[in-house]
């Protein structure tokens, strides 16, 4: 239940729609070598100036022949020429065959290639060089083992579209039409920091020296990796103390040079959670808390970066002494996006995949992709329904069903390593063994 006077939590679908409505493409492009463009998003269509293949070519090592010359089994033909890949070919004369290799140009007059395993070569009299004759043991059919000119790419075709994220296959296709470089969207510049006096960086303090309540900062590591996987340039600003002035200063400084600030922790409603008033002091908060589990304390807003002629007059924000809300964004006001993730690691991990991932895609001009749920059998029970939409960590088993990680706490990051996806469970829904549930694969959400 929501507290009296507090608006209902926003649904995940509404939150995503609201988030994406603000995610205009950054609109800046750069030219990069094709060899270095893996993971980048195309800023313009790639149009082929040639056809691929350029000529009819052989799909096999064998013999190019004219089908009309081989009407019966074991027909013998004189070998008139040898054609290797990368070389030219003379027209095939009647009653002859051409020794040909994979990728070589099919000579004019030939209408089939017979693979060498279906032929018997007759050695030249001196026992050296190309066979003087070949016996074709199987009558061919027209077009057999010939790759036609333009069957892969036709001239003037759009082979890769603007907004498409490039992978290994796309890079190969671009290279196949001679593209040495590609125009791609500039990477979003993302400032990343965590809040929390309890956080300790691995390597700075040995486990046996950790103070009571101290924890290692795991979120910083997986969020940085996720951001880079999504094509972002990451500035790691480390850990910001649980102080309002420190949070304001970190946000203000980061906003001046980044497209997005991503934080972890400090977005709940406790006295030590300073993100909300700090964002309101420097800009505006558009989204606060969503009806999912894990991941309720998720925030989105913007930090103004337009220079002021005078420092703002500061007065209380929601009972926090020393700050005042900034005015709403006006037309032409520059801003930096802000997204605040929950501090619990699983909550942070899940909300990144569900919300930050499509947001970053949109910033780069890519159509935000939705991970399509797959109906799978549940081999577990979930007898207690929750009022919020749940994302339960599971993994496929050898029987084709799903097993549930026994501890679904938002602080148990082991569940995300053990599992290979989540069950998207609607609010108010229990699950019994044998029920069909909606499975979202981590592999899809991470691609």
C-alpha angles and dihedrals in degrees: 000000000000119000116258110276094013115116117243117268115267117250119244092246092050091045092052092047091050091047095049092047087069097043103095113173112265088236098212122119137189135192115242132175111267089235089062100041100091110135095012124123120238116246094196139018118275109227122192119234092193142035122255119246093029091207139014105278140181121267091197145037103254142082130318110220144164109252091218088063093057109055097141141039119278096015113174119221132182113246104233103176146000118233122193127186111275095026135098129257135216122224112276113251121222116278096014138103131215122222102232138181133211111287095014121133113265108236120242110266095033117108103177143030119217113206114242092243088067093051137070116216118216110213122239114256092257092048093238137101128009117352113262092221139017128204112216106213098187124044107237131223123232112274094017113158093353121129106210124228110263095010090124101036130004123210114272092014120142099238097175125024132222110263093031117133111231123233134169095283092049091051090051091050092050090050091049090065094045102262107156092175137018136210108239136174115265112257114258110253107230127187112206127195140153128218126214136098088220093064121105127184115236110254096029095082131021117238092248090055097053114124120234109281095016119129135184115254103248096158092066091060101048094039092053090050092047092049093051091046087056092053100260129144103230128210108193108211094179125215121344116206120247092259127116096224092049091050092049092049093049092050094045094049094045094048092061094065107024141070095216136020113206118191134181121211132004095076098107125088103261125121090254094051104099104163097093099054091040093055091045090052093054101033135326140305113224102174130032126173127350133211100254135108119246102023109041097141098067121141138189131183142120138264117219115234100180110121115250123220089219133021113264118262105245124217134151123311113200091332095316109127118230105027139086130193114261117238118268118272112276128202111291095014111140118225145171119231117243127203122178118198126197118266097233106094099229091046090050092047095048097045090049091055095044100040116008095048095059090041091057090046090055093049088058094050093255119135104251107251122222118214104233114226118233121215108239134168116258114227092189142063126244102180100169116073121210128214089232130067106263134214108202120195111237142153135210118257132210091263092060096255134105128262121204124229104241096228114053096177115140089233097058105095089173087078091064092050095045093045130069096204148338137265110236098219118186120232114275093019126133122195128218126190109276095028118131111243134181112256124200113195120221087218090063094042092050097047 
